[in-house]
Amino acid sequence: MSDERMSLLRRRIRDVPDFPRKGILFKDITPLLADVGAFRTCIELMEEKLGGDPVNAVIGIESRGFMFGAALADKLGVGFIPVRKPGKLPAATYRAEYDLEYGSDAVEIHQDALSPGDRVVVVDDLIATGGTAKATGELVRKCGAEVAAFVFVVNLVNLGGTDKLGSARVITILDY
């Protein structure tokens, strides 16, 4: 992988101190999204790292995972499936809950979004503690499908989120 390509992406991730609260160093991807060359490079790297592994669909986790996931789905020539916060999908859903620092949250997928035996790629912009990604993997399994890989633009290594994803393949573009 070209150091030049990785350097381009790193230059497009902005650090925002004390957001959303004091003590957090937020990794802002909006400069990457605004730079068409950097965004294309990111999607190309995702495709390359997947290495031609055949998949039936790409799942994007609400909300920033939608942008990367939809672009990757187009690049791979497969459909895109959104995983959303509760109450946002109009048809029958499966639901998976996960723990937050204080409380819990949940994500949902349409029950008919996947078929048994489908292999999917789950995409999000960032993995921190891994709760949302782990819950999304549970939704995929409830549909009878399999996670071929989890793909993240940014991995906050010290928070250990990738360790929660079991034996599934995990691809990260930038590790911090």
C-alpha positions as CSV (number, residue, x, y, z in Angstrom):
1,M,0.0,0.0,0.0
2,S,1.4,3.3,-1.1
3,D,2.6,5.6,1.7
4,E,1.5,8.5,-0.5
5,R,-2.1,7.3,-0.5
6,M,-2.1,6.7,3.3
7,S,-0.6,10.2,3.8
8,L,-3.3,11.8,1.7
9,L,-6.0,10.2,3.9
10,R,-4.3,11.1,7.1
11,R,-4.0,14.7,6.0
12,R,-7.8,14.7,5.5
13,I,-8.7,13.5,9.0
14,R,-9.1,16.5,11.2
15,D,-8.6,16.2,15.0
16,V,-11.2,18.1,17.0
17,P,-10.3,18.4,20.7
18,D,-13.0,18.2,23.4
19,F,-15.8,17.1,21.0
20,P,-18.5,15.9,21.7
21,R,-17.3,16.5,25.3
22,K,-14.2,17.5,27.2
23,G,-11.4,14.9,27.1
24,I,-12.4,13.4,23.7
25,L,-10.2,13.9,20.6
26,F,-12.7,13.5,17.8
27,K,-11.5,12.2,14.4
28,D,-13.5,14.2,11.9
29,I,-13.8,12.6,8.4
30,T,-15.7,15.5,6.8
31,P,-12.5,16.9,5.2
32,L,-11.9,13.5,3.6
33,L,-15.5,13.4,2.3
34,A,-15.1,16.9,0.8
35,D,-11.9,15.9,-1.2
36,V,-13.0,13.8,-4.1
37,G,-9.5,12.4,-4.6
38,A,-9.1,11.4,-1.0
39,F,-12.6,9.8,-0.9
40,R,-12.0,7.8,-4.1
41,T,-8.6,6.7,-2.7
42,C,-10.3,5.5,0.5
43,I,-12.9,3.5,-1.4
44,E,-10.2,2.0,-3.6
45,L,-8.2,1.0,-0.6
46,M,-11.2,-0.7,0.9
47,E,-11.8,-2.7,-2.3
48,E,-8.1,-3.6,-2.5
49,K,-8.0,-4.8,1.0
50,L,-11.1,-7.0,0.4
51,G,-9.0,-8.7,-2.2
52,G,-11.8,-9.9,-4.5
53,D,-13.6,-11.8,-1.7
54,P,-17.0,-12.5,-3.2
55,V,-19.9,-10.8,-1.3
56,N,-23.6,-10.3,-1.9
57,A,-24.1,-6.9,-0.3
58,V,-22.5,-4.1,1.7
59,I,-24.1,-3.0,4.9
60,G,-23.6,0.6,6.1
61,I,-24.0,1.5,9.8
62,E,-26.0,4.8,10.4
63,S,-25.0,7.3,9.6
64,R,-21.5,7.9,8.3
65,G,-21.2,4.3,7.3
66,F,-23.9,5.0,4.7
67,M,-21.5,7.3,2.7
68,F,-18.6,4.8,2.6
69,G,-20.8,1.7,2.4
70,A,-22.8,2.9,-0.6
71,A,-19.7,4.0,-2.5
72,L,-18.1,0.6,-1.8
73,A,-21.2,-1.3,-2.8
74,D,-21.2,0.6,-6.1
75,K,-17.5,-0.2,-6.6
76,L,-18.1,-3.9,-5.9
77,G,-21.3,-4.1,-8.0
78,V,-23.5,-5.2,-5.2
79,G,-26.5,-3.8,-3.3
80,F,-26.3,-1.6,-0.2
81,I,-28.3,-2.2,3.0
82,P,-28.7,0.3,5.8
83,V,-28.5,-0.5,9.4
84,R,-30.3,2.2,11.3
85,K,-31.2,3.4,14.8
86,P,-34.6,2.1,16.1
87,G,-37.8,3.3,14.5
88,K,-36.2,4.5,11.2
89,L,-36.9,1.5,9.0
90,P,-40.5,1.1,7.6
91,A,-40.9,-2.7,7.4
92,A,-40.4,-5.5,9.9
93,T,-37.0,-5.4,11.5
94,Y,-34.6,-7.4,13.6
95,R,-33.1,-5.4,16.5
96,A,-29.8,-5.8,18.4
97,E,-28.9,-3.8,21.5
98,Y,-25.5,-2.8,22.7
99,D,-24.0,-1.1,25.8
100,L,-22.9,2.5,25.9
101,E,-20.7,4.1,28.6
102,Y,-24.0,5.1,30.3
103,G,-27.0,3.1,29.2
104,S,-27.6,1.2,26.0
105,D,-28.7,1.8,22.4
106,A,-29.8,-0.4,19.5
107,V,-29.7,-0.9,15.7
108,E,-32.1,-2.5,13.3
109,I,-32.2,-4.1,9.9
110,H,-35.1,-5.1,7.7
111,Q,-35.9,-8.8,8.2
112,D,-35.9,-9.3,4.5
113,A,-32.7,-7.4,3.8
114,L,-30.5,-10.5,3.5
115,S,-31.0,-14.1,2.5
116,P,-29.6,-17.2,4.4
117,G,-26.1,-17.8,3.1
118,D,-25.4,-14.3,2.0
119,R,-21.9,-12.9,2.6
120,V,-21.8,-9.3,3.5
121,V,-19.3,-6.5,4.2
122,V,-20.1,-4.3,7.1
123,V,-18.8,-0.7,6.8
124,D,-18.5,2.2,9.2
125,D,-16.4,5.3,9.3
126,L,-14.8,4.5,12.7
127,I,-14.5,1.8,15.3
128,A,-14.0,2.8,18.9
129,T,-15.4,0.4,21.5
130,G,-17.0,-1.8,18.9
131,G,-20.5,-2.0,20.3
132,T,-22.4,-0.9,17.2
133,A,-20.3,-3.1,14.9
134,K,-20.8,-6.1,17.1
135,A,-24.6,-5.5,17.2
136,T,-24.6,-5.2,13.4
137,G,-22.9,-8.5,13.1
138,E,-25.6,-10.0,15.3
139,L,-28.3,-8.6,12.9
140,V,-26.5,-10.2,10.0
141,R,-26.6,-13.6,11.7
142,K,-30.3,-13.1,12.6
143,C,-30.9,-12.8,8.9
144,G,-29.1,-16.1,8.4
145,A,-26.2,-14.4,6.6
146,E,-22.5,-14.2,7.3
147,V,-20.1,-11.2,7.8
148,A,-17.3,-11.7,5.3
149,A,-15.5,-8.6,6.7
150,F,-15.9,-5.5,8.8
151,V,-14.3,-2.4,7.2
152,F,-13.6,0.8,9.0
153,V,-11.9,4.0,7.7
154,V,-10.5,4.8,11.2
155,N,-9.6,2.4,14.1
156,L,-9.0,3.8,17.5
157,V,-6.7,1.0,18.5
158,N,-6.5,1.7,22.3
159,L,-10.2,1.3,22.7
160,G,-10.1,-2.3,21.6
161,G,-13.3,-2.3,19.5
162,T,-11.9,-4.7,16.9
163,D,-11.3,-7.3,19.6
164,K,-15.1,-7.6,20.1
165,L,-15.8,-8.7,16.6
166,G,-15.0,-12.4,17.1
167,S,-13.4,-14.3,14.3
168,A,-14.7,-12.1,11.5
169,R,-12.1,-10.5,9.2
170,V,-11.5,-6.8,10.2
171,I,-10.1,-4.3,7.7
172,T,-9.0,-0.9,8.9
173,I,-7.6,1.9,6.6
174,L,-6.1,4.2,9.3
175,D,-5.1,3.1,12.8
176,Y,-4.8,5.7,15.5
